[in-house]
Amino acid sequence: MNQQARFTRFEDCTEEDCAVILENHKAFAADVADRVISHLKLLNGDFGGFQVDRLEHSLQTATRALRDGKDEEYVVCALLHDIGDTLGPLNHGGVAAAILQPYISDANHWMISNHTIFQGYYYYEFMGLDKNAREQHKDNPHYQHTLEFIEKYDMPSFDKEYDSMTLEEFTPIVRRVMSK
């Protein structure tokens, strides 16, 4: 788009300015899936001490979910659950959840937002933290949903011998889910 709004202070925005901005926003929003895929590629080569890099971990998590018959929305959540590692390492689940929120169910949003505390069951004690911290959420309706995600898909996905699908194979799924 070559047109630009004319105001320099938002309070001076006109209906015409708003139309220009909204038209640009539509085009920008239509490309969100491709920008997300590009950002996911930043996890390639970032091992963080693990046997597989963060991209491979994400691919394994999503591959396991897809092969287990989970729907496309869930698979995209599995693929993107750690995308926030690069920009929000202390709240990567929250970053991923914020990106996905407009496109996913409340259950999947809660799962992605809180997956780190559930994963902490396996390592928090080694950091001087409460490994059972996730139990504070045991009455939440999405507790079991999140627990299943961790135990079946996230937790076992650090295997350098696992036969993951490629990012290119997941790209059409990401585009479909993020076009809603």
Backbone as CSV, one residue per row, in Angstrom:
resi,resn,N_x,N_y,N_z,CA_x,CA_y,CA_z,C_x,C_y,C_z
1,MET,0.850,-1.175,0.000,0.000,0.000,0.000,0.897,1.240,0.000
2,ASN,0.551,2.177,-0.850,1.333,3.406,-0.928,0.673,4.552,-0.176
3,GLN,-0.600,4.451,0.089,-1.285,5.532,0.785,-0.926,5.526,2.256
4,GLN,-0.854,6.719,2.807,-0.589,6.867,4.232,-1.595,7.844,4.823
5,ALA,-1.880,7.655,6.097,-2.733,8.605,6.813,-2.016,9.952,6.853
6,ARG,-2.791,11.027,6.993,-2.208,12.368,6.943,-1.915,12.968,8.307
7,PHE,-2.471,12.406,9.381,-2.312,13.029,10.691,-0.939,12.763,11.288
8,THR,-0.560,13.634,12.214,0.688,13.448,12.960,0.397,13.170,14.427
9,ARG,-0.816,13.401,14.836,-1.285,13.055,16.187,-2.553,12.230,16.006
10,PHE,-2.655,11.127,16.693,-3.792,10.228,16.479,-5.131,10.920,16.726
11,GLU,-5.148,11.884,17.601,-6.404,12.583,17.878,-6.921,13.339,16.658
12,ASP,-6.071,13.535,15.651,-6.477,14.233,14.431,-6.860,13.264,13.310
13,CYS,-6.972,11.994,13.614,-7.327,10.972,12.633,-8.723,11.245,12.069
14,THR,-8.837,11.156,10.737,-10.123,11.335,10.075,-10.662,9.979,9.614
15,GLU,-11.867,9.986,9.134,-12.454,8.756,8.604,-11.634,8.240,7.419
16,GLU,-11.149,9.154,6.579,-10.311,8.763,5.438,-8.990,8.158,5.917
17,ASP,-8.386,8.787,6.931,-7.153,8.237,7.499,-7.393,6.826,8.021
18,CYS,-8.474,6.661,8.713,-8.797,5.353,9.289,-8.978,4.301,8.190
19,ALA,-9.611,4.685,7.093,-9.794,3.753,5.972,-8.445,3.314,5.404
20,VAL,-7.505,4.250,5.289,-6.167,3.928,4.797,-5.474,2.958,5.756
21,ILE,-5.556,3.251,7.039,-4.913,2.419,8.049,-5.514,1.014,8.059
22,LEU,-6.827,0.922,7.999,-7.478,-0.389,8.016,-7.133,-1.210,6.777
23,GLU,-7.037,-0.566,5.643,-6.664,-1.278,4.417,-5.240,-1.834,4.540
24,ASN,-4.337,-1.041,5.072,-2.968,-1.512,5.302,-2.946,-2.634,6.326
25,HIS,-3.758,-2.505,7.354,-3.795,-3.523,8.404,-4.259,-4.868,7.849
26,LYS,-5.247,-4.855,6.983,-5.733,-6.108,6.388,-4.608,-6.833,5.650
27,ALA,-3.852,-6.108,4.863,-2.752,-6.716,4.117,-1.679,-7.234,5.070
28,PHE,-1.369,-6.462,6.095,-0.358,-6.862,7.070,-0.811,-8.098,7.842
29,ALA,-2.057,-8.103,8.284,-2.599,-9.228,9.054,-2.656,-10.497,8.214
30,ALA,-2.872,-10.364,6.926,-2.953,-11.541,6.053,-1.624,-12.290,5.975
31,ASP,-0.528,-11.622,6.283,0.798,-12.237,6.208,1.317,-12.729,7.558
32,VAL,0.492,-12.723,8.584,0.977,-13.055,9.920,1.542,-14.474,9.995
33,ALA,0.922,-15.419,9.336,1.408,-16.801,9.403,2.830,-16.909,8.857
34,ASP,3.106,-16.219,7.764,4.451,-16.279,7.194,5.477,-15.604,8.105
35,ARG,5.085,-14.520,8.767,6.006,-13.884,9.716,6.267,-14.788,10.912
36,VAL,5.245,-15.500,11.360,5.407,-16.433,12.471,6.350,-17.569,12.074
37,ILE,6.178,-18.104,10.880,7.067,-19.166,10.396,8.501,-18.645,10.316
38,SER,8.681,-17.445,9.823,10.027,-16.857,9.758,10.627,-16.721,11.149
39,HIS,9.824,-16.314,12.103,10.333,-16.173,13.465,10.652,-17.540,14.082
40,LEU,9.838,-18.516,13.774,10.086,-19.865,14.286,11.453,-20.380,13.826
41,LYS,11.864,-19.980,12.634,13.160,-20.406,12.100,14.321,-19.893,12.953
42,LEU,14.092,-18.849,13.749,15.143,-18.342,14.638,15.512,-19.359,15.714
43,LEU,14.650,-20.344,15.948,14.930,-21.381,16.938,15.915,-22.430,16.401
44,ASN,16.131,-22.412,15.089,17.064,-23.348,14.465,18.483,-23.063,14.954
45,GLY,19.154,-24.091,15.449,20.519,-23.940,15.921,20.640,-23.467,17.358
46,ASP,19.529,-23.154,17.995,19.538,-22.701,19.390,19.278,-23.917,20.283
47,PHE,20.356,-24.527,20.748,20.251,-25.763,21.529,19.971,-25.500,23.000
48,GLY,20.435,-24.415,23.533,20.190,-24.100,24.939,20.587,-25.221,25.887
49,GLY,21.549,-26.050,25.500,21.991,-27.148,26.344,21.269,-28.459,26.097
50,PHE,20.239,-28.453,25.279,19.474,-29.664,24.986,20.147,-30.458,23.861
51,GLN,19.723,-31.703,23.665,20.270,-32.539,22.592,19.755,-32.130,21.213
52,VAL,18.619,-31.465,21.190,18.062,-30.971,19.930,17.875,-29.468,20.061
53,ASP,17.896,-28.765,18.931,17.669,-27.325,19.015,16.179,-27.054,19.232
54,ARG,15.867,-25.817,19.531,14.492,-25.477,19.878,13.530,-25.665,18.704
55,LEU,14.007,-25.481,17.488,13.146,-25.739,16.332,12.823,-27.222,16.243
56,GLU,13.828,-28.074,16.366,13.581,-29.516,16.310,12.633,-29.936,17.433
57,HIS,12.805,-29.373,18.621,11.885,-29.685,19.726,10.449,-29.318,19.340
58,SER,10.284,-28.164,18.745,8.950,-27.721,18.323,8.384,-28.632,17.246
59,LEU,9.222,-29.013,16.286,8.781,-29.923,15.223,8.389,-31.286,15.791
60,GLN,9.181,-31.785,16.739,8.852,-33.075,17.359,7.515,-32.990,18.100
61,THR,7.320,-31.913,18.835,6.089,-31.757,19.612,4.878,-31.747,18.684
62,ALA,4.978,-30.975,17.619,3.867,-30.884,16.661,3.668,-32.187,15.899
63,THR,4.749,-32.844,15.520,4.654,-34.114,14.796,3.953,-35.160,15.658
64,ARG,4.326,-35.238,16.911,3.688,-36.200,17.819,2.185,-35.924,17.939
65,ALA,1.829,-34.658,18.058,0.410,-34.301,18.177,-0.356,-34.649,16.905
66,LEU,0.220,-34.330,15.753,-0.442,-34.633,14.481,-0.595,-36.136,14.285
67,ARG,0.462,-36.869,14.550,0.408,-38.324,14.381,-0.542,-38.987,15.372
68,ASP,-0.834,-38.289,16.446,-1.765,-38.806,17.448,-3.212,-38.412,17.138
69,GLY,-3.414,-37.701,16.031,-4.771,-37.357,15.599,-5.323,-36.057,16.143
70,LYS,-4.487,-35.206,16.711,-4.964,-33.921,17.212,-5.351,-33.025,16.035
71,ASP,-6.294,-32.106,16.270,-6.745,-31.225,15.193,-5.678,-30.182,14.859
72,GLU,-5.886,-29.484,13.755,-4.879,-28.545,13.263,-4.590,-27.416,14.247
73,GLU,-5.599,-26.926,14.928,-5.376,-25.865,15.908,-4.413,-26.341,16.998
74,TYR,-4.644,-27.520,17.499,-3.786,-28.091,18.546,-2.359,-28.293,18.019
75,VAL,-2.249,-28.775,16.791,-0.941,-29.015,16.186,-0.167,-27.702,16.057
76,VAL,-0.834,-26.637,15.658,-0.176,-25.333,15.563,0.249,-24.860,16.951
77,CYS,-0.565,-25.086,17.949,-0.172,-24.753,19.318,1.084,-25.522,19.711
78,ALA,1.120,-26.797,19.362,2.292,-27.621,19.676,3.530,-27.101,18.949
79,LEU,3.360,-26.712,17.708,4.485,-26.205,16.927,5.007,-24.882,17.481
80,LEU,4.123,-24.022,17.905,4.513,-22.662,18.313,4.659,-22.481,19.820
81,HIS,4.496,-23.528,20.594,4.454,-23.370,22.056,5.706,-22.728,22.643
82,ASP,6.857,-22.870,21.996,8.104,-22.293,22.505,8.627,-21.150,21.642
83,ILE,7.813,-20.621,20.746,8.267,-19.550,19.849,8.700,-18.313,20.636
84,GLY,8.197,-18.156,21.829,8.554,-17.002,22.647,9.918,-17.080,23.285
85,ASP,10.613,-18.201,23.137,11.940,-18.354,23.746,12.906,-17.243,23.337
86,THR,12.830,-16.779,22.111,13.787,-15.786,21.630,13.534,-14.398,22.207
87,LEU,12.296,-14.012,22.380,11.972,-12.657,22.843,11.535,-12.590,24.300
88,GLY,11.043,-13.685,24.839,10.555,-13.695,26.212,10.971,-14.940,26.945
89,PRO,12.266,-15.152,27.132,12.715,-16.405,27.725,12.194,-16.656,29.137
90,LEU,11.801,-15.626,29.843,11.261,-15.825,31.188,9.739,-15.974,31.186
91,ASN,9.126,-15.809,30.025,7.681,-15.988,29.884,7.355,-16.436,28.461
92,HIS,8.080,-17.425,27.972,7.894,-17.821,26.580,6.499,-18.365,26.298
93,GLY,5.887,-19.008,27.282,4.520,-19.503,27.094,3.533,-18.364,26.917
94,GLY,3.729,-17.295,27.675,2.863,-16.122,27.550,3.011,-15.443,26.201
95,VAL,4.235,-15.393,25.693,4.474,-14.800,24.374,3.769,-15.627,23.301
96,ALA,3.955,-16.943,23.352,3.312,-17.826,22.369,1.797,-17.711,22.454
97,ALA,1.277,-17.676,23.663,-0.175,-17.576,23.848,-0.718,-16.258,23.297
98,ALA,0.023,-15.178,23.473,-0.412,-13.883,22.947,-0.470,-13.886,21.426
99,ILE,0.505,-14.524,20.803,0.519,-14.617,19.341,-0.677,-15.429,18.844
100,LEU,-0.963,-16.531,19.525,-1.994,-17.466,19.070,-3.415,-17.114,19.503
101,GLN,-3.570,-16.294,20.506,-4.869,-16.039,21.135,-6.016,-15.761,20.161
102,PRO,-5.844,-14.941,19.127,-6.992,-14.685,18.243,-7.451,-15.886,17.421
103,TYR,-6.631,-16.931,17.377,-6.885,-18.037,16.461,-7.239,-19.352,17.143
104,ILE,-7.184,-19.386,18.472,-7.331,-20.667,19.165,-8.390,-20.610,20.257
105,SER,-8.793,-21.772,20.710,-9.796,-21.902,21.766,-9.236,-21.450,23.111
106,ASP,-10.132,-21.210,24.041,-9.709,-20.847,25.399,-8.878,-21.960,26.031
107,ALA,-9.254,-23.203,25.788,-8.518,-24.332,26.365,-7.084,-24.373,25.846
108,ASN,-6.909,-24.196,24.546,-5.560,-24.224,23.985,-4.759,-22.984,24.386
109,HIS,-5.434,-21.861,24.505,-4.748,-20.645,24.957,-4.235,-20.831,26.381
110,TRP,-5.069,-21.365,27.252,-4.648,-21.594,28.642,-3.506,-22.603,28.683
111,MET,-3.615,-23.629,27.872,-2.575,-24.665,27.812,-1.222,-24.048,27.445
112,ILE,-1.189,-23.248,26.405,0.068,-22.653,25.962,0.563,-21.625,26.980
113,SER,-0.339,-20.846,27.536,0.047,-19.850,28.550,0.705,-20.486,29.762
114,ASN,0.240,-21.669,30.139,0.662,-22.290,31.384,1.538,-23.522,31.222
115,HIS,1.920,-23.849,30.015,2.670,-25.097,29.825,3.999,-25.102,30.567
116,THR,4.607,-23.946,30.776,5.921,-23.927,31.426,5.851,-24.401,32.876
117,ILE,4.810,-24.003,33.602,4.698,-24.439,34.997,4.405,-25.940,35.060
118,PHE,3.708,-26.463,34.062,3.446,-27.903,34.007,4.727,-28.665,33.657
119,GLN,5.500,-28.119,32.734,6.778,-28.735,32.371,7.750,-28.681,33.548
120,GLY,7.596,-27.661,34.390,8.469,-27.500,35.550,8.454,-28.685,36.499
121,TYR,7.438,-29.508,36.411,7.362,-30.713,37.234,8.614,-31.573,37.060
122,TYR,9.201,-31.516,35.878,10.344,-32.371,35.560,11.702,-31.756,35.913
123,TYR,11.725,-30.453,36.255,13.034,-29.859,36.545,13.041,-28.776,37.621
124,TYR,11.902,-28.279,38.053,11.896,-27.190,39.035,12.690,-27.526,40.297
125,GLU,12.614,-28.759,40.768,13.315,-29.115,42.009,14.823,-28.928,41.883
126,PHE,15.370,-29.056,40.680,16.800,-28.884,40.474,17.207,-27.413,40.469
127,MET,16.204,-26.541,40.449,16.435,-25.099,40.467,16.017,-24.488,41.803
128,GLY,15.681,-25.349,42.764,15.236,-24.858,44.056,13.796,-24.384,44.060
129,LEU,13.025,-24.809,43.078,11.616,-24.426,42.974,10.728,-25.619,43.284
130,ASP,9.465,-25.349,43.474,8.490,-26.385,43.792,8.077,-27.135,42.532
131,LYS,8.483,-28.394,42.412,8.147,-29.187,41.227,6.646,-29.401,41.083
132,ASN,5.910,-29.261,42.181,4.462,-29.448,42.140,3.703,-28.131,42.001
133,ALA,4.363,-27.108,41.533,3.722,-25.793,41.395,2.477,-25.850,40.519
134,ARG,2.461,-26.752,39.562,1.294,-26.852,38.683,0.023,-27.254,39.434
135,GLU,0.191,-27.851,40.606,-0.970,-28.307,41.376,-1.859,-27.148,41.834
136,GLN,-1.327,-25.940,41.848,-2.157,-24.790,42.184,-3.293,-24.613,41.178
137,HIS,-3.161,-25.245,40.028,-4.171,-25.147,38.962,-5.039,-26.394,38.840
138,LYS,-4.956,-27.312,39.792,-5.625,-28.611,39.635,-7.132,-28.504,39.473
139,ASP,-7.736,-27.420,39.930,-9.178,-27.250,39.780,-9.558,-26.498,38.499
140,ASN,-8.566,-26.079,37.738,-8.853,-25.377,36.487,-9.411,-26.377,35.471
141,PRO,-10.418,-25.994,34.716,-11.001,-26.929,33.741,-10.022,-27.356,32.635
142,HIS,-8.919,-26.628,32.470,-7.956,-26.958,31.417,-6.710,-27.667,31.953
143,TYR,-6.755,-28.042,33.222,-5.606,-28.711,33.847,-5.245,-30.010,33.113
144,GLN,-6.190,-30.900,32.939,-5.920,-32.193,32.289,-5.494,-32.015,30.833
145,HIS,-6.092,-31.052,30.173,-5.740,-30.743,28.781,-4.261,-30.360,28.691
146,THR,-3.809,-29.532,29.614,-2.422,-29.075,29.639,-1.488,-30.199,30.070
147,LEU,-1.913,-30.967,31.050,-1.111,-32.100,31.511,-0.876,-33.096,30.373
148,GLU,-1.913,-33.381,29.596,-1.765,-34.279,28.452,-0.769,-33.714,27.444
149,PHE,-0.857,-32.412,27.172,0.074,-31.791,26.225,1.521,-31.999,26.675
150,ILE,1.771,-31.750,27.935,3.125,-31.891,28.465,3.579,-33.349,28.387
151,GLU,2.778,-34.249,28.904,3.210,-35.642,29.025,3.316,-36.376,27.698
152,LYS,2.402,-36.096,26.764,2.404,-36.840,25.507,3.219,-36.190,24.401
153,TYR,3.334,-34.856,24.437,3.917,-34.172,23.293,5.155,-33.331,23.625
154,ASP,5.090,-32.495,24.634,6.199,-31.586,24.944,7.348,-32.305,25.649
155,MET,7.064,-32.995,26.726,8.094,-33.617,27.557,8.966,-34.628,26.795
156,PRO,8.409,-35.471,25.929,9.280,-36.463,25.265,9.975,-35.958,24.000
157,SER,9.844,-34.692,23.674,10.300,-34.189,22.370,11.692,-33.559,22.396
158,PHE,12.628,-34.296,22.977,14.028,-33.876,23.019,14.921,-35.001,22.501
159,ASP,14.388,-35.779,21.566,15.013,-37.007,21.078,15.646,-36.769,19.709
160,LYS,16.965,-36.750,19.646,17.626,-36.461,18.374,17.439,-37.571,17.344
161,GLU,16.884,-38.707,17.733,16.632,-39.806,16.800,15.190,-39.813,16.272
162,TYR,14.346,-38.934,16.776,12.938,-38.919,16.374,12.796,-38.417,14.938
163,ASP,11.901,-39.024,14.193,11.647,-38.687,12.793,10.554,-37.615,12.710
164,SER,10.957,-36.366,12.796,10.011,-35.248,12.765,9.623,-34.881,11.345
165,MET,8.445,-34.318,11.243,8.042,-33.696,9.993,8.829,-32.394,9.852
166,THR,8.848,-31.842,8.661,9.591,-30.607,8.412,8.712,-29.380,8.656
167,LEU,9.362,-28.248,8.840,8.629,-26.999,8.992,7.796,-26.712,7.743
168,GLU,8.330,-27.052,6.589,7.600,-26.839,5.339,6.299,-27.641,5.320
169,GLU,6.303,-28.827,5.912,5.079,-29.633,5.958,4.026,-29.008,6.873
170,PHE,4.478,-28.284,7.891,3.538,-27.646,8.815,3.055,-26.282,8.335
171,THR,3.767,-25.671,7.420,3.438,-24.305,6.990,1.993,-24.152,6.509
172,PRO,1.453,-25.036,5.670,0.052,-24.866,5.252,-0.928,-24.949,6.426
173,ILE,-0.610,-25.767,7.402,-1.474,-25.888,8.580,-1.457,-24.585,9.367
174,VAL,-0.280,-24.010,9.558,-0.167,-22.729,10.260,-0.951,-21.664,9.510
175,ARG,-0.827,-21.633,8.212,-1.563,-20.639,7.412,-3.069,-20.808,7.561
176,ARG,-3.549,-22.046,7.562,-4.993,-22.270,7.693,-5.482,-21.807,9.072
177,VAL,-4.789,-22.199,10.113,-5.232,-21.845,11.459,-5.155,-20.338,11.676
178,MET,-4.102,-19.709,11.202,-3.921,-18.288,11.459,-4.642,-17.406,10.444
179,SER,-5.439,-17.992,9.586,-6.248,-17.193,8.654,-7.679,-17.040,9.150
180,LYS,-7.973,-17.627,10.292,-9.334,-17.566,10.839,-9.626,-16.191,11.389
